[in-house]
Amino acid sequence: MYKTLFVVDDNNTAAAPEGAISFADYLRDYPKLGEPKTRIINLCDTGRYLSQGYYCSLLAEARHHLAIPSVKTINALRADGAVLWLKYQQLKNEAAPTESVKLILCMGAPLEGAYASIAARIFRDWPAPLLQVELLPETKGIRVQVQRLALSQLTEAEQSKALSILQRNTGTRWLKHKDAKKFRWDLAMLINKSEAVPPSNKGALDRFVKAGAKLGIAVHMVEAHELANLNQFDALFIRETTAINHITYQLAYRAEELGLVVMDDTNSILRCCNKVYLHDAYNYQKVPSLKTEFILDNHPETLTKLEQSFGYPLVIKMPEGSFSKGVYKAKTRAELEQLTTELLNDSAMLLVQEYLFTDYDWRIGIINGRAIFACRYYMARNHWQIYNHGSSRNFSGGFDALPTFEVPRQVLKAALSAAAVVGNGLYGVDLKEVDGKAYVLEVNDNPSLDHNVEDAYLGDELYMQIMGEFLRRLEQRGQ
């Protein structure tokens, strides 16, 4: 049996099911030692990107709590919602509407009771506590427009019905999509020719193509606008910088729905692109990392606690960012107040982390739980990070590439543990090493793989190993 928790926005605890907790309580008090299997019914408003509702489901996944809605569902419904087609023969014995009908669904049940089987079918594909749907009958079936809904958007009467359903049906099964039809042996390698700092340079991209050919995989370099018909490919390899609110995530999601082998997969993008997930998961899985705290505000008492806990300088991180973007250093109270004020306008949460300077950071490349390359990246000249976005002349520091068997044992062990938190994809794990101890900074999906940098030790074998993993997954999947 699962223990069910209702989580609501901090400012909306009045209109909530009995026993509901606020997002701040969920952030602070969970996971608990020895807790039973837990699932989260996330009733926070998920309309805004990086809202409390978004983080609620993200943290639930990090804590191994089953969450509804999932982060994938939140992202899919955020903008204009989603469209679902129902053929008339799928409706079983229930009469189809003859004109446009609008429904409010709560846990897959319509508030007014009509069209229950249609509602259940919608909930199977879009499991969310509250949905607003419009049924639009057409010649061959019904077009269903699905949109997110929050408790605060309901009338008092609708809230009363919804709360009753929520209390009654917390045991509703949460189903996942079945695998779609599978295809075979053409790989789309997504690139962006206009990207200023791409994950792979031309030399690396050409070597991926050659490595794939040796293994019987046709690697096609394509840009996003060329992937209208994703189903002509068997696999998708993303070599454009990923982000959640971005075409890379959308294409990965579509590719997974079509049954393609995808790297990076959507779970890896979701988890790696958000440092809140990573650091919460590190704590839960006991991965060694730098001291980190989450903040929801920058009230004077909050800033005072940070000063007492970290001292100066300290590091402030946006939940998302790559290539050292979204990472700031505060050396004074004034800088801390200014940075947090600006950043909290864009995100409901920020990470604050202890500052630990080293001459270089480790990068361990991992695929399917196996270390395949190692680099030491040195700090950019006269800067505290590897990348200095304020300098075109000294944009990045130097590097050393070396075999994984020369990596200190504690560094390699920490990197493998951190990657396991995310999944079994292709990752670059960043770490610092001080006095024989390793500290994980983050796990990067879609890691940098440049010719004459990350491949400086292995050469073409690095590309063969990555393409070999695609081949293994394609063969495992079958035709």
FENPECOR-V998131 format. One record per residue. N is the residue number from 1. RES is the residue in three letters. OMEGA is omega in degrees with one decimal (none if undefined). NEAR is the number of other ideal C-beta (glycine too) atoms within 8 Angstrom. Layout:
n;res;omega;near
N;RES;OMEGA;NEAR
N;RES;OMEGA;NEAR
This chain:
n;res;omega;near
1;MET;176.9;4
2;TYR;167.5;8
3;LYS;-177.2;9
4;THR;176.9;10
5;LEU;170.1;12
6;PHE;178.7;12
7;VAL;-178.1;14
8;VAL;176.8;14
9;ASP;-178.5;13
10;ASP;-176.8;10
11;ASN;-175.7;4
12;ASN;-177.0;12
13;THR;-177.8;9
14;ALA;-179.6;4
15;ALA;-175.3;7
16;ALA;177.0;11
17;PRO;178.6;9
18;GLU;178.8;4
19;GLY;-179.9;5
20;ALA;176.6;11
21;ILE;178.5;10
22;SER;177.6;11
23;PHE;179.0;14
24;ALA;177.8;8
25;ASP;179.9;8
26;TYR;178.2;14
27;LEU;-172.8;11
28;ARG;-166.2;6
29;ASP;-176.6;7
30;TYR;-3.8;11
31;PRO;-179.6;9
32;LYS;179.5;6
33;LEU;177.0;4
34;GLY;-178.2;3
35;GLU;176.0;8
36;PRO;173.5;6
37;LYS;-171.7;7
38;THR;171.1;14
39;ARG;-172.8;13
40;ILE;168.8;15
41;ILE;-171.8;12
42;ASN;-179.9;14
43;LEU;175.8;15
44;CYS;176.3;14
45;ASP;-177.3;11
46;THR;-174.3;15
47;GLY;-177.3;8
48;ARG;176.9;7
49;TYR;-177.5;7
50;LEU;176.3;11
51;SER;176.2;12
52;GLN;178.1;11
53;GLY;177.3;15
54;TYR;-177.7;14
55;TYR;179.6;15
56;CYS;-179.9;15
57;SER;178.8;16
58;LEU;179.8;13
59;LEU;177.2;13
60;ALA;178.4;12
61;GLU;178.4;14
62;ALA;-176.4;13
63;ARG;-179.2;12
64;HIS;171.1;6
65;HIS;178.0;12
66;LEU;-171.8;10
67;ALA;171.0;13
68;ILE;0.6;13
69;PRO;173.7;14
70;SER;177.7;10
71;VAL;177.7;12
72;LYS;179.9;9
73;THR;178.1;12
74;ILE;-178.5;14
75;ASN;-177.2;11
76;ALA;-175.4;9
77;LEU;-169.2;15
78;ARG;-172.8;9
79;ALA;-177.9;4
80;ASP;-179.6;3
81;GLY;-177.3;9
82;ALA;178.6;8
83;VAL;178.5;8
84;LEU;178.1;10
85;TRP;177.0;8
86;LEU;174.7;11
87;LYS;-176.0;7
88;TYR;-179.7;9
89;GLN;177.1;4
90;GLN;-171.9;8
91;LEU;179.1;12
92;LYS;-174.0;5
93;ASN;-177.2;4
94;GLU;179.8;9
95;ALA;178.2;4
96;ALA;176.9;8
97;PRO;179.2;10
98;THR;175.7;4
99;GLU;-176.9;5
100;SER;-179.7;8
101;VAL;175.9;9
102;LYS;-178.8;8
103;LEU;168.3;14
104;ILE;-178.4;15
105;LEU;174.7;15
106;CYS;-176.8;12
107;MET;177.1;10
108;GLY;179.6;12
109;ALA;177.5;11
110;PRO;-178.7;11
111;LEU;-177.3;12
112;GLU;173.3;6
113;GLY;-176.8;5
114;ALA;177.1;7
115;TYR;-175.9;11
116;ALA;-177.6;10
117;SER;175.7;10
118;ILE;179.1;13
119;ALA;179.5;14
120;ALA;178.6;10
121;ARG;177.9;10
122;ILE;-179.0;15
123;PHE;178.8;14
124;ARG;-179.6;9
125;ASP;-177.4;8
126;TRP;-177.3;13
127;PRO;177.8;12
128;ALA;-177.2;11
129;PRO;-177.8;10
130;LEU;177.5;14
131;LEU;169.2;13
132;GLN;-176.9;12
133;VAL;173.4;14
134;GLU;179.0;10
135;LEU;-176.4;14
136;LEU;-178.2;9
137;PRO;176.3;9
138;GLU;-170.6;7
139;THR;-173.3;3
140;LYS;-178.2;5
141;GLY;-177.0;10
142;ILE;172.2;14
143;ARG;-176.8;10
144;VAL;175.2;14
145;GLN;-174.7;10
146;VAL;178.4;13
147;GLN;177.7;10
148;ARG;178.8;14
149;LEU;178.4;9
150;ALA;178.6;12
151;LEU;-176.3;12
152;SER;-179.3;8
153;GLN;-178.6;5
154;LEU;171.8;11
155;THR;179.6;5
156;GLU;179.8;6
157;ALA;179.0;6
158;GLU;177.1;10
159;GLN;-179.8;11
160;SER;178.9;8
161;LYS;-178.8;10
162;ALA;-179.9;14
163;LEU;177.2;11
164;SER;179.2;8
165;ILE;-179.8;12
166;LEU;180.0;15
167;GLN;-173.9;9
168;ARG;-170.0;6
169;ASN;179.3;10
170;THR;178.5;8
171;GLY;-179.4;5
172;THR;178.1;8
173;ARG;178.9;4
174;TRP;-173.2;8
175;LEU;177.0;5
176;LYS;177.0;4
177;HIS;172.2;6
178;LYS;177.5;4
179;ASP;178.1;5
180;ALA;179.7;8
181;LYS;-177.6;6
182;LYS;-179.0;10
183;PHE;-174.7;11
184;ARG;163.8;7
185;TRP;167.9;8
186;ASP;-176.3;12
187;LEU;174.3;15
188;ALA;177.2;12
189;MET;-174.6;13
190;LEU;177.5;15
191;ILE;175.4;13
192;ASN;-174.4;10
193;LYS;-178.1;5
194;SER;-177.9;4
195;GLU;-176.3;9
196;ALA;-179.4;4
197;VAL;-177.5;5
198;PRO;179.3;11
199;PRO;179.3;9
200;SER;175.9;12
201;ASN;-174.5;8
202;LYS;179.1;6
203;GLY;179.0;9
204;ALA;-179.7;14
205;LEU;178.7;13
206;ASP;-179.5;9
207;ARG;172.8;12
208;PHE;179.8;16
209;VAL;-179.2;11
210;LYS;179.8;10
211;ALA;178.0;13
212;GLY;-179.2;13
213;ALA;179.1;10
214;LYS;-178.3;8
215;LEU;178.0;11
216;GLY;178.8;6
217;ILE;175.5;14
218;ALA;-178.0;8
219;VAL;-178.5;12
220;HIS;175.4;9
221;MET;-176.0;7
222;VAL;172.1;10
223;GLU;-171.5;9
224;ALA;-176.4;11
225;HIS;-180.0;5
226;GLU;-174.3;6
227;LEU;176.9;11
228;ALA;180.0;5
229;ASN;-178.6;5
230;LEU;-173.2;13
231;ASN;174.7;7
232;GLN;-179.7;6
233;PHE;176.7;13
234;ASP;-177.0;11
235;ALA;176.9;15
236;LEU;178.3;15
237;PHE;-173.7;12
238;ILE;175.9;13
239;ARG;169.5;13
240;GLU;-177.8;13
241;THR;-173.8;12
242;THR;171.2;16
243;ALA;-175.6;11
244;ILE;-179.0;12
245;ASN;-166.3;6
246;HIS;-178.8;8
247;ILE;-179.8;6
248;THR;178.7;15
249;TYR;-179.4;15
250;GLN;179.0;8
251;LEU;177.3;14
252;ALA;180.0;16
253;TYR;179.6;12
254;ARG;-179.2;9
255;ALA;178.0;12
256;GLU;179.1;11
257;GLU;179.4;8
258;LEU;178.5;11
259;GLY;178.9;10
260;LEU;167.8;12
261;VAL;-171.1;10
262;VAL;174.9;12
263;MET;11.7;12
264;ASP;177.6;14
265;ASP;-174.8;11
266;THR;178.5;12
267;ASN;179.0;8
268;SER;178.0;13
269;ILE;-179.4;17
270;LEU;-174.4;15
271;ARG;-177.4;17
272;CYS;-177.6;16
273;CYS;-177.6;11
274;ASN;-176.5;12
275;LYS;175.9;12
276;VAL;177.6;14
277;TYR;-174.0;13
278;LEU;-174.3;16
279;HIS;174.4;12
280;ASP;178.4;12
281;ALA;176.9;14
282;TYR;179.9;14
283;ASN;-177.1;8
284;TYR;-177.0;10
285;GLN;177.7;9
286;LYS;173.7;6
287;VAL;-177.9;11
288;PRO;-178.9;10
289;SER;179.4;11
290;LEU;177.2;9
291;LYS;-173.6;7
292;THR;173.1;10
293;GLU;175.5;9
294;PHE;173.9;12
295;ILE;178.4;12
296;LEU;-178.2;8
297;ASP;174.7;6
298;ASN;174.0;10
299;HIS;-178.5;6
300;PRO;179.9;5
301;GLU;176.9;6
302;THR;-179.6;10
303;LEU;178.2;13
304;THR;178.0;8
305;LYS;177.9;8
306;LEU;178.4;13
307;GLU;-179.3;11
308;GLN;-176.4;6
309;SER;-172.1;8
310;PHE;-169.1;12
311;GLY;179.5;5
312;TYR;-4.9;8
313;PRO;173.1;7
314;LEU;-174.1;14
315;VAL;176.8;12
316;ILE;-176.8;16
317;LYS;165.4;13
318;MET;-178.9;13
319;PRO;-179.9;14
320;GLU;178.5;10
321;GLY;178.2;11
322;SER;-179.9;9
323;PHE;176.8;8
324;SER;175.8;10
325;LYS;178.8;8
326;GLY;179.8;8
327;VAL;-173.8;11
328;TYR;177.4;9
329;LYS;176.9;10
330;ALA;-178.4;12
331;LYS;-178.0;6
332;THR;176.9;7
333;ARG;-179.2;7
334;ALA;178.4;6
335;GLU;179.2;9
336;LEU;-179.4;15
337;GLU;-178.3;10
338;GLN;-178.2;8
339;LEU;-178.5;11
340;THR;176.8;13
341;THR;-178.8;9
342;GLU;-172.9;8
343;LEU;179.3;12
344;LEU;173.0;11
345;ASN;-177.3;5
346;ASP;-176.6;7
347;SER;179.3;9
348;ALA;-178.9;9
349;MET;171.6;11
350;LEU;173.2;13
351;LEU;172.6;15
352;VAL;-170.4;13
353;GLN;176.5;13
354;GLU;179.6;9
355;TYR;180.0;9
356;LEU;-177.9;8
357;PHE;170.6;4
358;THR;-179.6;8
359;ASP;-179.2;4
360;TYR;171.4;10
361;ASP;172.5;11
362;TRP;168.0;17
363;ARG;177.6;15
364;ILE;178.0;16
365;GLY;-175.0;17
366;ILE;173.2;15
367;ILE;-179.3;12
368;ASN;175.6;7
369;GLY;-177.3;8
370;ARG;179.1;6
371;ALA;-177.2;12
372;ILE;174.2;11
373;PHE;179.1;13
374;ALA;177.2;16
375;CYS;166.7;13
376;ARG;177.5;11
377;TYR;-178.8;11
378;TYR;-177.6;9
379;MET;175.6;10
380;ALA;-175.2;13
381;ARG;178.8;8
382;ASN;-179.0;5
383;HIS;-176.4;9
384;TRP;179.2;5
385;GLN;177.9;9
386;ILE;179.1;10
387;TYR;175.5;10
388;ASN;-175.6;13
389;HIS;177.6;8
390;GLY;-177.6;3
391;SER;176.3;10
392;SER;-178.2;3
393;ARG;-179.8;4
394;ASN;-175.1;9
395;PHE;-179.0;9
396;SER;178.4;8
397;GLY;179.4;10
398;GLY;-177.7;4
399;PHE;168.5;10
400;ASP;171.8;7
401;ALA;-176.3;11
402;LEU;179.9;10
403;PRO;-177.2;6
404;THR;-179.6;11
405;PHE;175.0;4
406;GLU;178.7;6
407;VAL;176.6;12
408;PRO;-173.3;8
409;ARG;-176.4;6
410;GLN;177.8;10
411;VAL;-179.1;13
412;LEU;-179.8;13
413;LYS;179.7;9
414;ALA;-180.0;15
415;ALA;179.7;16
416;LEU;178.5;12
417;SER;-179.4;12
418;ALA;179.8;16
419;ALA;-179.7;13
420;ALA;176.9;8
421;VAL;-174.8;12
422;VAL;-177.4;15
423;GLY;-177.1;8
424;ASN;-177.8;4
425;GLY;179.0;12
426;LEU;-173.6;12
427;TYR;168.2;15
428;GLY;-176.7;11
429;VAL;179.8;17
430;ASP;-176.8;11
431;LEU;167.4;16
432;LYS;178.6;11
433;GLU;-179.5;12
434;VAL;176.4;8
435;ASP;176.2;3
436;GLY;178.7;6
437;LYS;179.8;8
438;ALA;178.7;14
439;TYR;179.9;13
440;VAL;175.5;16
441;LEU;178.5;9
442;GLU;172.9;9
443;VAL;-179.0;15
444;ASN;165.4;12
445;ASP;176.1;15
446;ASN;-173.3;14
447;PRO;176.2;12
448;SER;175.0;10
449;LEU;-177.1;12
450;ASP;174.1;11
451;HIS;-178.1;11
452;ASN;172.3;6
453;VAL;-178.4;10
454;GLU;-179.5;14
455;ASP;-173.6;17
456;ALA;177.6;8
457;TYR;-175.1;9
458;LEU;-176.8;9
459;GLY;-176.2;7
460;ASP;-179.8;10
461;GLU;178.4;7
462;LEU;-179.4;14
463;TYR;176.9;13
464;MET;-179.1;11
465;GLN;-179.9;11
466;ILE;176.8;14
467;MET;176.4;15
468;GLY;177.3;9
469;GLU;173.2;12
470;PHE;-179.9;16
471;LEU;179.5;11
472;ARG;-177.9;8
473;ARG;177.6;10
474;LEU;179.6;13
475;GLU;177.8;7
476;GLN;179.1;6
477;ARG;-179.2;8
478;GLY;-175.6;5
479;GLN;none;3
